[in-house]
């Protein structure tokens, strides 16, 4: 059977967590990028890495 193995799901989930951390360092939503990464995987990584960081938000 040539289905997706558990290693694939583990790797994809790990990548989503890493992307969430990267997104936070660029002042982007951790949760949104986690979800985007679950769907887009490595493409989301490229977007996060090459897009410029957002301006820092003022804390209240």
mmCIF file of the N, C-alpha and C atoms, coordinates in Angstrom:
data_MODEL
# 
_entry.id   MODEL 
# 
loop_
_atom_site.group_PDB 
_atom_site.id 
_atom_site.type_symbol 
_atom_site.label_atom_id 
_atom_site.label_alt_id 
_atom_site.label_comp_id 
_atom_site.label_asym_id 
_atom_site.label_entity_id 
_atom_site.label_seq_id 
_atom_site.pdbx_PDB_ins_code 
_atom_site.Cartn_x 
_atom_site.Cartn_y 
_atom_site.Cartn_z 
_atom_site.occupancy 
_atom_site.B_iso_or_equiv 
_atom_site.pdbx_formal_charge 
_atom_site.auth_seq_id 
_atom_site.auth_comp_id 
_atom_site.auth_asym_id 
_atom_site.auth_atom_id 
_atom_site.pdbx_PDB_model_num 
ATOM 1   N N  . UNK A 1 1  ? 0.851  -1.187 0.000  1.00 0.00 ? 1  UNK A N  1 
ATOM 2   C CA . UNK A 1 1  ? 0.000  0.000  0.000  1.00 0.00 ? 1  UNK A CA 1 
ATOM 3   C C  . UNK A 1 1  ? 0.890  1.242  0.000  1.00 0.00 ? 1  UNK A C  1 
ATOM 4   N N  . UNK A 1 2  ? 0.645  2.172  -0.894 1.00 0.00 ? 2  UNK A N  1 
ATOM 5   C CA . UNK A 1 2  ? 1.468  3.369  -1.044 1.00 0.00 ? 2  UNK A CA 1 
ATOM 6   C C  . UNK A 1 2  ? 0.795  4.616  -0.465 1.00 0.00 ? 2  UNK A C  1 
ATOM 7   N N  . UNK A 1 3  ? 0.207  4.512  0.708  1.00 0.00 ? 3  UNK A N  1 
ATOM 8   C CA . UNK A 1 3  ? -0.419 5.669  1.338  1.00 0.00 ? 3  UNK A CA 1 
ATOM 9   C C  . UNK A 1 3  ? 0.609  6.520  2.049  1.00 0.00 ? 3  UNK A C  1 
ATOM 10  N N  . UNK A 1 4  ? 0.147  7.616  2.597  1.00 0.00 ? 4  UNK A N  1 
ATOM 11  C CA . UNK A 1 4  ? 1.032  8.487  3.375  1.00 0.00 ? 4  UNK A CA 1 
ATOM 12  C C  . UNK A 1 4  ? 1.294  7.838  4.719  1.00 0.00 ? 4  UNK A C  1 
ATOM 13  N N  . UNK A 1 5  ? 2.562  7.755  5.099  1.00 0.00 ? 5  UNK A N  1 
ATOM 14  C CA . UNK A 1 5  ? 2.930  7.155  6.368  1.00 0.00 ? 5  UNK A CA 1 
ATOM 15  C C  . UNK A 1 5  ? 2.826  8.140  7.510  1.00 0.00 ? 5  UNK A C  1 
ATOM 16  N N  . UNK A 1 6  ? 2.945  7.608  8.710  1.00 0.00 ? 6  UNK A N  1 
ATOM 17  C CA . UNK A 1 6  ? 2.863  8.471  9.888  1.00 0.00 ? 6  UNK A CA 1 
ATOM 18  C C  . UNK A 1 6  ? 4.026  9.467  9.922  1.00 0.00 ? 6  UNK A C  1 
ATOM 19  N N  . UNK A 1 7  ? 5.154  9.098  9.285  1.00 0.00 ? 7  UNK A N  1 
ATOM 20  C CA . UNK A 1 7  ? 6.290  10.022 9.233  1.00 0.00 ? 7  UNK A CA 1 
ATOM 21  C C  . UNK A 1 7  ? 5.940  11.285 8.467  1.00 0.00 ? 7  UNK A C  1 
ATOM 22  N N  . UNK A 1 8  ? 5.142  11.148 7.426  1.00 0.00 ? 8  UNK A N  1 
ATOM 23  C CA . UNK A 1 8  ? 4.725  12.301 6.625  1.00 0.00 ? 8  UNK A CA 1 
ATOM 24  C C  . UNK A 1 8  ? 3.895  13.259 7.468  1.00 0.00 ? 8  UNK A C  1 
ATOM 25  N N  . UNK A 1 9  ? 2.946  12.723 8.209  1.00 0.00 ? 9  UNK A N  1 
ATOM 26  C CA . UNK A 1 9  ? 2.093  13.567 9.051  1.00 0.00 ? 9  UNK A CA 1 
ATOM 27  C C  . UNK A 1 9  ? 2.898  14.223 10.171 1.00 0.00 ? 9  UNK A C  1 
ATOM 28  N N  . UNK A 1 10 ? 3.822  13.473 10.742 1.00 0.00 ? 10 UNK A N  1 
ATOM 29  C CA . UNK A 1 10 ? 4.669  14.024 11.800 1.00 0.00 ? 10 UNK A CA 1 
ATOM 30  C C  . UNK A 1 10 ? 5.537  15.150 11.265 1.00 0.00 ? 10 UNK A C  1 
ATOM 31  N N  . UNK A 1 11 ? 6.135  14.953 10.113 1.00 0.00 ? 11 UNK A N  1 
ATOM 32  C CA . UNK A 1 11 ? 6.984  15.979 9.498  1.00 0.00 ? 11 UNK A CA 1 
ATOM 33  C C  . UNK A 1 11 ? 6.196  17.218 9.121  1.00 0.00 ? 11 UNK A C  1 
ATOM 34  N N  . UNK A 1 12 ? 5.007  17.022 8.557  1.00 0.00 ? 12 UNK A N  1 
ATOM 35  C CA . UNK A 1 12 ? 4.170  18.153 8.142  1.00 0.00 ? 12 UNK A CA 1 
ATOM 36  C C  . UNK A 1 12 ? 3.731  18.956 9.365  1.00 0.00 ? 12 UNK A C  1 
ATOM 37  N N  . UNK A 1 13 ? 3.367  18.276 10.444 1.00 0.00 ? 13 UNK A N  1 
ATOM 38  C CA . UNK A 1 13 ? 2.968  18.958 11.677 1.00 0.00 ? 13 UNK A CA 1 
ATOM 39  C C  . UNK A 1 13 ? 4.125  19.713 12.309 1.00 0.00 ? 13 UNK A C  1 
ATOM 40  N N  . UNK A 1 14 ? 5.310  19.094 12.274 1.00 0.00 ? 14 UNK A N  1 
ATOM 41  C CA . UNK A 1 14 ? 6.498  19.755 12.805 1.00 0.00 ? 14 UNK A CA 1 
ATOM 42  C C  . UNK A 1 14 ? 6.821  21.008 12.004 1.00 0.00 ? 14 UNK A C  1 
ATOM 43  N N  . UNK A 1 15 ? 6.713  20.909 10.692 1.00 0.00 ? 15 UNK A N  1 
ATOM 44  C CA . UNK A 1 15 ? 6.954  22.074 9.841  1.00 0.00 ? 15 UNK A CA 1 
ATOM 45  C C  . UNK A 1 15 ? 5.957  23.193 10.156 1.00 0.00 ? 15 UNK A C  1 
ATOM 46  N N  . UNK A 1 16 ? 4.708  22.836 10.399 1.00 0.00 ? 16 UNK A N  1 
ATOM 47  C CA . UNK A 1 16 ? 3.698  23.846 10.740 1.00 0.00 ? 16 UNK A CA 1 
ATOM 48  C C  . UNK A 1 16 ? 4.059  24.559 12.051 1.00 0.00 ? 16 UNK A C  1 
ATOM 49  N N  . UNK A 1 17 ? 4.561  23.810 13.033 1.00 0.00 ? 17 UNK A N  1 
ATOM 50  C CA . UNK A 1 17 ? 4.974  24.430 14.299 1.00 0.00 ? 17 UNK A CA 1 
ATOM 51  C C  . UNK A 1 17 ? 6.179  25.344 14.112 1.00 0.00 ? 17 UNK A C  1 
ATOM 52  N N  . UNK A 1 18 ? 7.135  24.912 13.313 1.00 0.00 ? 18 UNK A N  1 
ATOM 53  C CA . UNK A 1 18 ? 8.309  25.741 13.028 1.00 0.00 ? 18 UNK A CA 1 
ATOM 54  C C  . UNK A 1 18 ? 7.892  27.015 12.305 1.00 0.00 ? 18 UNK A C  1 
ATOM 55  N N  . UNK A 1 19 ? 7.005  26.889 11.332 1.00 0.00 ? 19 UNK A N  1 
ATOM 56  C CA . UNK A 1 19 ? 6.527  28.053 10.592 1.00 0.00 ? 19 UNK A CA 1 
ATOM 57  C C  . UNK A 1 19 ? 5.791  29.031 11.510 1.00 0.00 ? 19 UNK A C  1 
ATOM 58  N N  . UNK A 1 20 ? 5.048  28.515 12.470 1.00 0.00 ? 20 UNK A N  1 
ATOM 59  C CA . UNK A 1 20 ? 4.355  29.391 13.421 1.00 0.00 ? 20 UNK A CA 1 
ATOM 60  C C  . UNK A 1 20 ? 5.364  30.216 14.215 1.00 0.00 ? 20 UNK A C  1 
ATOM 61  N N  . UNK A 1 21 ? 6.447  29.583 14.630 1.00 0.00 ? 21 UNK A N  1 
ATOM 62  C CA . UNK A 1 21 ? 7.500  30.311 15.343 1.00 0.00 ? 21 UNK A CA 1 
ATOM 63  C C  . UNK A 1 21 ? 8.175  31.343 14.465 1.00 0.00 ? 21 UNK A C  1 
ATOM 64  N N  . UNK A 1 22 ? 8.460  30.979 13.216 1.00 0.00 ? 22 UNK A N  1 
ATOM 65  C CA . UNK A 1 22 ? 9.063  31.931 12.275 1.00 0.00 ? 22 UNK A CA 1 
ATOM 66  C C  . UNK A 1 22 ? 8.141  33.128 12.047 1.00 0.00 ? 22 UNK A C  1 
ATOM 67  N N  . UNK A 1 23 ? 6.858  32.843 11.891 1.00 0.00 ? 23 UNK A N  1 
ATOM 68  C CA . UNK A 1 23 ? 5.891  33.919 11.648 1.00 0.00 ? 23 UNK A CA 1 
ATOM 69  C C  . UNK A 1 23 ? 5.869  34.900 12.810 1.00 0.00 ? 23 UNK A C  1 
ATOM 70  N N  . UNK A 1 24 ? 5.955  34.379 14.027 1.00 0.00 ? 24 UNK A N  1 
ATOM 71  C CA . UNK A 1 24 ? 5.933  35.257 15.193 1.00 0.00 ? 24 UNK A CA 1 
ATOM 72  C C  . UNK A 1 24 ? 7.157  36.176 15.218 1.00 0.00 ? 24 UNK A C  1 
ATOM 73  N N  . UNK A 1 25 ? 8.305  35.693 14.763 1.00 0.00 ? 25 UNK A N  1 
ATOM 74  C CA . UNK A 1 25 ? 9.498  36.541 14.735 1.00 0.00 ? 25 UNK A CA 1 
ATOM 75  C C  . UNK A 1 25 ? 9.377  37.658 13.707 1.00 0.00 ? 25 UNK A C  1 
ATOM 76  N N  . UNK A 1 26 ? 8.441  37.508 12.761 1.00 0.00 ? 26 UNK A N  1 
ATOM 77  C CA . UNK A 1 26 ? 8.231  38.540 11.746 1.00 0.00 ? 26 UNK A CA 1 
ATOM 78  C C  . UNK A 1 26 ? 6.944  39.333 12.021 1.00 0.00 ? 26 UNK A C  1 
ATOM 79  N N  . UNK A 1 27 ? 6.509  39.305 13.283 1.00 0.00 ? 27 UNK A N  1 
ATOM 80  C CA . UNK A 1 27 ? 5.314  40.046 13.731 1.00 0.00 ? 27 UNK A CA 1 
ATOM 81  C C  . UNK A 1 27 ? 4.055  39.643 12.983 1.00 0.00 ? 27 UNK A C  1 
ATOM 82  N N  . UNK A 1 28 ? 3.932  38.371 12.689 1.00 0.00 ? 28 UNK A N  1 
ATOM 83  C CA . UNK A 1 28 ? 2.743  37.838 12.026 1.00 0.00 ? 28 UNK A CA 1 
ATOM 84  C C  . UNK A 1 28 ? 2.030  36.884 12.982 1.00 0.00 ? 28 UNK A C  1 
ATOM 85  N N  . UNK A 1 29 ? 0.786  36.583 12.679 1.00 0.00 ? 29 UNK A N  1 
ATOM 86  C CA . UNK A 1 29 ? -0.029 35.750 13.558 1.00 0.00 ? 29 UNK A CA 1 
ATOM 87  C C  . UNK A 1 29 ? 0.470  34.307 13.575 1.00 0.00 ? 29 UNK A C  1 
ATOM 88  N N  . UNK A 1 30 ? 0.851  33.855 14.757 1.00 0.00 ? 30 UNK A N  1 
ATOM 89  C CA . UNK A 1 30 ? 1.331  32.481 14.918 1.00 0.00 ? 30 UNK A CA 1 
ATOM 90  C C  . UNK A 1 30 ? 0.243  31.480 14.527 1.00 0.00 ? 30 UNK A C  1 
ATOM 91  N N  . UNK A 1 31 ? -0.966 31.689 15.011 1.00 0.00 ? 31 UNK A N  1 
ATOM 92  C CA . UNK A 1 31 ? -2.061 30.758 14.770 1.00 0.00 ? 31 UNK A CA 1 
ATOM 93  C C  . UNK A 1 31 ? -2.439 30.694 13.281 1.00 0.00 ? 31 UNK A C  1 
ATOM 94  N N  . UNK A 1 32 ? -2.555 31.853 12.633 1.00 0.00 ? 32 UNK A N  1 
ATOM 95  C CA . UNK A 1 32 ? -2.903 31.871 11.207 1.00 0.00 ? 32 UNK A CA 1 
ATOM 96  C C  . UNK A 1 32 ? -1.861 31.140 10.371 1.00 0.00 ? 32 UNK A C  1 
ATOM 97  N N  . UNK A 1 33 ? -0.583 31.385 10.650 1.00 0.00 ? 33 UNK A N  1 
ATOM 98  C CA . UNK A 1 33 ? 0.469  30.741 9.873  1.00 0.00 ? 33 UNK A CA 1 
ATOM 99  C C  . UNK A 1 33 ? 0.597  29.261 10.180 1.00 0.00 ? 33 UNK A C  1 
ATOM 100 N N  . UNK A 1 34 ? 0.237  28.842 11.362 1.00 0.00 ? 34 UNK A N  1 
ATOM 101 C CA . UNK A 1 34 ? 0.187  27.416 11.665 1.00 0.00 ? 34 UNK A CA 1 
ATOM 102 C C  . UNK A 1 34 ? -0.847 26.742 10.764 1.00 0.00 ? 34 UNK A C  1 
ATOM 103 N N  . UNK A 1 35 ? -2.027 27.342 10.678 1.00 0.00 ? 35 UNK A N  1 
ATOM 104 C CA . UNK A 1 35 ? -3.092 26.774 9.843  1.00 0.00 ? 35 UNK A CA 1 
ATOM 105 C C  . UNK A 1 35 ? -2.728 26.806 8.358  1.00 0.00 ? 35 UNK A C  1 
ATOM 106 N N  . UNK A 1 36 ? -2.153 27.914 7.910  1.00 0.00 ? 36 UNK A N  1 
ATOM 107 C CA . UNK A 1 36 ? -1.718 28.015 6.511  1.00 0.00 ? 36 UNK A CA 1 
ATOM 108 C C  . UNK A 1 36 ? -0.667 26.943 6.219  1.00 0.00 ? 36 UNK A C  1 
ATOM 109 N N  . UNK A 1 37 ? 0.223  26.718 7.150  1.00 0.00 ? 37 UNK A N  1 
ATOM 110 C CA . UNK A 1 37 ? 1.288  25.740 6.963  1.00 0.00 ? 37 UNK A CA 1 
ATOM 111 C C  . UNK A 1 37 ? 0.759  24.316 6.897  1.00 0.00 ? 37 UNK A C  1 
ATOM 112 N N  . UNK A 1 38 ? -0.323 24.035 7.609  1.00 0.00 ? 38 UNK A N  1 
ATOM 113 C CA . UNK A 1 38 ? -0.915 22.707 7.505  1.00 0.00 ? 38 UNK A CA 1 
ATOM 114 C C  . UNK A 1 38 ? -1.417 22.433 6.092  1.00 0.00 ? 38 UNK A C  1 
ATOM 115 N N  . UNK A 1 39 ? -1.842 23.486 5.409  1.00 0.00 ? 39 UNK A N  1 
ATOM 116 C CA . UNK A 1 39 ? -2.343 23.334 4.039  1.00 0.00 ? 39 UNK A CA 1 
ATOM 117 C C  . UNK A 1 39 ? -1.249 23.475 2.987  1.00 0.00 ? 39 UNK A C  1 
ATOM 118 N N  . UNK A 1 40 ? -0.360 24.445 3.181  1.00 0.00 ? 40 UNK A N  1 
ATOM 119 C CA . UNK A 1 40 ? 0.610  24.777 2.138  1.00 0.00 ? 40 UNK A CA 1 
ATOM 120 C C  . UNK A 1 40 ? 2.016  24.250 2.393  1.00 0.00 ? 40 UNK A C  1 
ATOM 121 N N  . UNK A 1 41 ? 2.315  23.854 3.626  1.00 0.00 ? 41 UNK A N  1 
ATOM 122 C CA . UNK A 1 41 ? 3.605  23.256 3.963  1.00 0.00 ? 41 UNK A CA 1 
ATOM 123 C C  . UNK A 1 41 ? 4.816  24.087 3.572  1.00 0.00 ? 41 UNK A C  1 
ATOM 124 N N  . UNK A 1 42 ? 5.703  23.526 2.737  1.00 0.00 ? 42 UNK A N  1 
ATOM 125 C CA . UNK A 1 42 ? 6.950  24.204 2.375  1.00 0.00 ? 42 UNK A CA 1 
ATOM 126 C C  . UNK A 1 42 ? 6.740  25.534 1.644  1.00 0.00 ? 42 UNK A C  1 
ATOM 127 N N  . UNK A 1 43 ? 5.645  25.680 0.952  1.00 0.00 ? 43 UNK A N  1 
ATOM 128 C CA . UNK A 1 43 ? 5.360  26.948 0.266  1.00 0.00 ? 43 UNK A CA 1 
ATOM 129 C C  . UNK A 1 43 ? 5.159  28.050 1.307  1.00 0.00 ? 43 UNK A C  1 
ATOM 130 N N  . UNK A 1 44 ? 4.467  27.721 2.395  1.00 0.00 ? 44 UNK A N  1 
ATOM 131 C CA . UNK A 1 44 ? 4.275  28.687 3.475  1.00 0.00 ? 44 UNK A CA 1 
ATOM 132 C C  . UNK A 1 44 ? 5.614  29.076 4.086  1.00 0.00 ? 44 UNK A C  1 
ATOM 133 N N  . UNK A 1 45 ? 6.521  28.110 4.204  1.00 0.00 ? 45 UNK A N  1 
ATOM 134 C CA . UNK A 1 45 ? 7.854  28.405 4.739  1.00 0.00 ? 45 UNK A CA 1 
ATOM 135 C C  . UNK A 1 45 ? 8.562  29.435 3.875  1.00 0.00 ? 45 UNK A C  1 
ATOM 136 N N  . UNK A 1 46 ? 8.509  29.245 2.570  1.00 0.00 ? 46 UNK A N  1 
ATOM 137 C CA . UNK A 1 46 ? 9.157  30.193 1.660  1.00 0.00 ? 46 UNK A CA 1 
ATOM 138 C C  . UNK A 1 46 ? 8.554  31.582 1.794  1.00 0.00 ? 46 UNK A C  1 
ATOM 139 N N  . UNK A 1 47 ? 7.240  31.657 1.904  1.00 0.00 ? 47 UNK A N  1 
ATOM 140 C CA . UNK A 1 47 ? 6.582  32.960 2.054  1.00 0.00 ? 47 UNK A CA 1 
ATOM 141 C C  . UNK A 1 47 ? 7.035  33.655 3.339  1.00 0.00 ? 47 UNK A C  1 
ATOM 142 N N  . UNK A 1 48 ? 7.063  32.914 4.438  1.00 0.00 ? 48 UNK A N  1 
ATOM 143 C CA . UNK A 1 48 ? 7.456  33.514 5.713  1.00 0.00 ? 48 UNK A CA 1 
ATOM 144 C C  . UNK A 1 48 ? 8.897  34.005 5.663  1.00 0.00 ? 48 UNK A C  1 
ATOM 145 N N  . UNK A 1 49 ? 9.763  33.196 5.084  1.00 0.00 ? 49 UNK A N  1 
ATOM 146 C CA . UNK A 1 49 ? 11.188 33.542 5.066  1.00 0.00 ? 49 UNK A CA 1 
ATOM 147 C C  . UNK A 1 49 ? 11.461 34.760 4.193  1.00 0.00 ? 49 UNK A C  1 
ATOM 148 N N  . UNK A 1 50 ? 10.812 34.855 3.037  1.00 0.00 ? 50 UNK A N  1 
ATOM 149 C CA . UNK A 1 50 ? 11.149 35.918 2.090  1.00 0.00 ? 50 UNK A CA 1 
ATOM 150 C C  . UNK A 1 50 ? 10.338 37.194 2.243  1.00 0.00 ? 50 UNK A C  1 
ATOM 151 N N  . UNK A 1 51 ? 9.167  37.145 2.902  1.00 0.00 ? 51 UNK A N  1 
ATOM 152 C CA . UNK A 1 51 ? 8.421  38.379 3.134  1.00 0.00 ? 51 UNK A CA 1 
ATOM 153 C C  . UNK A 1 51 ? 9.082  39.197 4.225  1.00 0.00 ? 51 UNK A C  1 
ATOM 154 N N  . UNK A 1 52 ? 8.995  40.505 4.074  1.00 0.00 ? 52 UNK A N  1 
ATOM 155 C CA . UNK A 1 52 ? 9.555  41.407 5.084  1.00 0.00 ? 52 UNK A CA 1 
ATOM 156 C C  . UNK A 1 52 ? 8.692  41.357 6.342  1.00 0.00 ? 52 UNK A C  1 
ATOM 157 N N  . UNK A 1 53 ? 9.309  41.574 7.503  1.00 0.00 ? 53 UNK A N  1 
ATOM 158 C CA . UNK A 1 53 ? 8.528  41.606 8.749  1.00 0.00 ? 53 UNK A CA 1 
ATOM 159 C C  . UNK A 1 53 ? 7.537  42.764 8.757  1.00 0.00 ? 53 UNK A C  1 
ATOM 160 N N  . UNK A 1 54 ? 6.436  42.559 9.435  1.00 0.00 ? 54 UNK A N  1 
ATOM 161 C CA . UNK A 1 54 ? 5.472  43.633 9.634  1.00 0.00 ? 54 UNK A CA 1 
ATOM 162 C C  . UNK A 1 54 ? 6.011  44.576 10.695 1.00 0.00 ? 54 UNK A C  1 
ATOM 163 N N  . UNK A 1 55 ? 5.584  45.837 10.674 1.00 0.00 ? 55 UNK A N  1 
ATOM 164 C CA . UNK A 1 55 ? 6.010  46.764 11.743 1.00 0.00 ? 55 UNK A CA 1 
ATOM 165 C C  . UNK A 1 55 ? 5.535  46.237 13.100 1.00 0.00 ? 55 UNK A C  1 
ATOM 166 N N  . UNK A 1 56 ? 6.327  46.490 14.109 1.00 0.00 ? 56 UNK A N  1 
ATOM 167 C CA . UNK A 1 56 ? 5.973  46.037 15.464 1.00 0.00 ? 56 UNK A CA 1 
ATOM 168 C C  . UNK A 1 56 ? 4.715  46.747 15.950 1.00 0.00 ? 56 UNK A C  1 
ATOM 169 N N  . UNK A 1 57 ? 3.880  46.007 16.636 1.00 0.00 ? 57 UNK A N  1 
ATOM 170 C CA . UNK A 1 57 ? 2.663  46.586 17.181 1.00 0.00 ? 57 UNK A CA 1 
ATOM 171 C C  . UNK A 1 57 ? 2.962  47.252 18.513 1.00 0.00 ? 57 UNK A C  1 
ATOM 172 N N  . UNK A 1 58 ? 2.282  48.349 18.757 1.00 0.00 ? 58 UNK A N  1 
ATOM 173 C CA . UNK A 1 58 ? 2.440  49.039 20.042 1.00 0.00 ? 58 UNK A CA 1 
ATOM 174 C C  . UNK A 1 58 ? 1.698  48.241 21.111 1.00 0.00 ? 58 UNK A C  1 
ATOM 175 N N  . UNK A 1 59 ? 2.378  47.954 22.209 1.00 0.00 ? 59 UNK A N  1 
ATOM 176 C CA . UNK A 1 59 ? 1.732  47.220 23.301 1.00 0.00 ? 59 UNK A CA 1 
ATOM 177 C C  . UNK A 1 59 ? 0.985  48.192 24.196 1.00 0.00 ? 59 UNK A C  1 
ATOM 178 N N  . UNK A 1 60 ? -0.207 47.762 24.638 1.00 0.00 ? 60 UNK A N  1 
ATOM 179 C CA . UNK A 1 60 ? -0.998 48.661 25.488 1.00 0.00 ? 60 UNK A CA 1 
ATOM 180 C C  . UNK A 1 60 ? -0.961 48.256 26.927 1.00 0.00 ? 60 UNK A C  1 
# 
